[in-house]
């Protein structure tokens, strides 16, 4: 589990145009999520450790559940 929240990271979408907002939450990460590192490269969730401060994009899937589609490391 990792903690998410705070200000939007560089390159992240303006969530207000989608009715979204930035919050702090604790979640379980999907295996397929893309992680954008602070070194400007992309990786998988395996580089994350418990307690890492990251930011995430959530979308609502066809079942009405919020899922993470991208993560940015700080």
Residue pairs with C-beta under 8 A, 6 or more apart in sequence:
1 26
1 27
1 28
1 50
2 26
2 27
2 29
2 48
2 50
2 51
2 52
2 54
3 24
3 25
3 26
3 51
3 52
3 53
3 54
4 23
4 24
4 25
4 26
4 27
4 54
4 55
4 56
4 71
5 22
5 23
5 24
5 25
5 55
6 22
6 24
6 53
6 55
7 22
8 14
8 15
8 22
8 55
9 36
9 55
9 72
9 74
10 72
11 36
11 72
12 55
12 57
12 72
13 57
15 21
15 22
20 58
22 55
27 56
27 68
29 45
29 48
29 68
29 71
30 45
30 67
30 68
31 44
31 45
33 44
33 45
33 56
33 68
33 69
33 70
33 71
34 42
34 43
34 44
34 69
34 70
34 71
35 42
35 43
35 44
35 45
35 47
35 48
35 54
35 70
35 71
35 72
35 73
36 42
36 70
36 71
36 72
36 73
37 43
37 47
37 73
38 73
38 74
45 71
47 73
48 54
48 71
48 73
52 73
53 74
54 71
54 72
54 73
54 74
55 71
55 72
55 74
56 68
56 70
56 71
56 72
57 68
57 69
57 70
57 71
58 66
58 67
58 68
58 69
59 66
59 67
59 69
60 66
60 67
61 67
